[in-house]
Amino acid sequence: MAINPLAKELIIRFNINRFIETGIWKGDTMTIVDGWFKELKMDYFMFEIDSSEEYCKNAVKLGNPNILVLQGSSDMALRQLMWRWILPWDRVMIYLDAHWEEYWPLRDELKQVLDLKNKPIILIDDYKTPGRAYGYDTYHWNDCGTEYIKDLIKDRVEKVYIFDKPNKDNRTSGILFLDRTEEEIDKMLEGIPVIKEELY
Ligand SMILES: C[S@@+](CC[C@H](N)C(=O)[O-])C[C@H]1O[C@@H](n2cnc3c(N)ncnc32)[C@H](O)[C@@H]1O
């Protein structure tokens, strides 16, 4: 559901200036992250994607000039967004949380996002955490976790990181730091509770 509060620390440490969310629903994450950027007085722009007209309309109604709302299936909307709006020097965080329908877009979303070459940070909500009793999602007998995506990401990450502190719904997020060394990531994450999961 709503983004893990530890993501705020990543936004600060990696000086994120572009935040993309797939799956708006009631806008909880949108409101929280917008609030973080404002509180931190950071230069930012957010992109909110949902296939539901209703949820998009509600987000547009807020009239926030720092938020662009895109209606459509998240994989296609991400493609459009990346070509038009993300510049090579942007520092991007992408929060993948679009699901609920028959079609689970996670793998197709990742295929789009993997085209980015500016070391984006990708958060996948409701992620399965090894050795912990946190809740996670399962679609069509596939758990939302490393096993389901490792063939796509194996050349771009050494390990998957997972916040080792769940949110209020006892859920947490997997984190993909694309194209960074483990040493670099560990230095940046000092003091943040994470689990590192091997791909094999
Ligand atoms: C779990 S909710 C998102 C919760 C929200 N991120 C939050 O933190 O409050 C899932 C959302 O994904 C949207 N959704 C489902 N399938 C989608 C797709 N293929 N493309 C875009 N949005 C989708 C649903 O309309 C719903 O709003």
The ligand as an ORCA input file, in Angstrom:
! r2SCAN-3c Opt
* xyz 0 1
  C      -2.129     -1.151     -4.630
  S      -2.939      0.094     -5.509
  C      -1.766      1.369     -5.481
  C      -1.583      1.979     -4.118
  C      -0.796      3.265     -4.135
  N       0.461      3.096     -4.815
  C      -0.541      3.738     -2.717
  O       0.605      3.691     -2.269
  O      -1.484      4.149     -2.053
  C      -2.876     -0.505     -7.148
  C      -3.244      0.492     -8.229
  O      -2.768     -0.026     -9.468
  C      -3.666      0.338    -10.489
  N      -3.415     -0.569    -11.610
  C      -3.714     -1.886    -11.725
  N      -3.254     -2.386    -12.880
  C      -2.647     -1.364    -13.534
  C      -1.966     -1.230    -14.779
  N      -1.789     -2.265    -15.620
  N      -1.465     -0.014    -15.109
  C      -1.620      1.029    -14.286
  N      -2.244      0.977    -13.104
  C      -2.745     -0.204    -12.730
  C      -5.029      0.222     -9.837
  O      -5.979      1.012    -10.524
  C      -4.735      0.739     -8.419
  O      -4.988      2.122     -8.328
*
